[in-house]
Amino acid sequence: KLRAFQMNLISSFATLVGGTLGYYALQDMQSFVPFLLALAAASMIYVAVADLIPGLHKRTEIRDTVQQVVLILLGVATVALVGVAVPA
C-alpha cells in the first residue's frame, strides 16, 4: 500500500508540473490553440467513427439505416444550433 501511495504521489506531481508548464507555454502559443483543438476534435471523431462504423454495417435493414441517417442529421443540427446560439 505504501508503494502504491508513493507511485500515486509521484504521478500527481508530474501532473502538476505538466499543467504548470502547459499554462506558461500556452501564453506564447495562443495562435495555435484553435488548430490544436481542431486536431484533438478530429482525433476523437476518428476514434468514434472507427469504433462505430463496423457495428453500423452489420445492421442492413432499411429501418436501421433510416434511424442512423436521422440520428446523424440530428447531430449535425445540434452542432449548427450551438454554432448559432453561442457567439464566436
C-alpha positions in Angstrom: 0.0 0.0 0.0 2.9 2.3 0.8 4.5 1.7 -2.6 1.2 2.4 -4.4 0.7 5.6 -2.5 4.3 6.7 -3.4 3.7 6.0 -7.1 0.4 7.8 -7.0 2.1 10.8 -5.3 4.8 10.9 -7.9 2.3 10.8 -10.8 0.3 13.6 -9.2 3.4 15.7 -9.0 4.1 15.0 -12.7 0.5 16.2 -13.5 1.1 19.4 -11.5 4.4 20.1 -13.3 2.9 19.4 -16.7 -0.1 21.6 -16.0 2.2 24.5 -14.9 4.4 24.1 -17.9 1.4 23.9 -20.2 -0.1 27.1 -18.7 3.0 29.1 -19.3 3.6 27.6 -22.8 0.1 28.4 -23.9 0.7 32.1 -23.2 3.2 32.1 -26.1 1.1 29.8 -28.3 -2.3 31.4 -28.3 -2.4 31.4 -32.1 -2.0 27.6 -32.2 -4.8 26.8 -29.8 -7.6 26.7 -32.5 -5.6 24.3 -34.6 -4.7 22.1 -31.7 -8.3 21.9 -30.6 -9.4 21.0 -34.1 -6.7 18.3 -34.2 -7.9 16.9 -30.9 -11.6 17.0 -32.0 -10.7 15.3 -35.3 -8.9 12.6 -33.4 -11.8 11.9 -31.2 -14.2 11.8 -34.1 -11.9 9.4 -35.9 -11.8 7.1 -32.9 -15.6 7.3 -32.5 -16.2 6.6 -36.2 -13.7 3.8 -36.4 -15.4 2.1 -33.5 -19.0 2.7 -34.6 -19.0 2.2 -38.3 -18.3 -1.6 -38.3 -21.2 -2.1 -36.0 -23.4 0.0 -38.2 -22.6 -2.0 -41.3 -23.9 -5.1 -39.6 -27.4 -3.6 -39.4 -28.6 -3.6 -43.0 -32.4 -3.3 -42.6 -34.0 -0.1 -44.1 -35.4 0.8 -40.7 -32.0 0.7 -39.1 -30.5 2.8 -42.0 -33.2 5.4 -41.7 -32.6 5.6 -37.9 -28.9 6.1 -38.5 -29.4 8.9 -41.0 -31.9 10.6 -38.8 -29.5 10.5 -35.8 -26.6 11.8 -37.9 -28.8 14.7 -39.1 -29.8 15.4 -35.5 -26.1 15.5 -34.6 -25.3 17.9 -37.4 -28.3 20.1 -36.5 -27.2 20.2 -32.9 -23.8 21.4 -33.8 -25.3 24.0 -36.1 -27.7 25.3 -33.4 -24.9 25.6 -30.9 -22.9 27.5 -33.5 -25.7 29.9 -34.0 -26.6 30.2 -30.3 -23.1 30.7 -28.9 -21.5 33.8 -30.4 -17.9 33.4 -31.6 
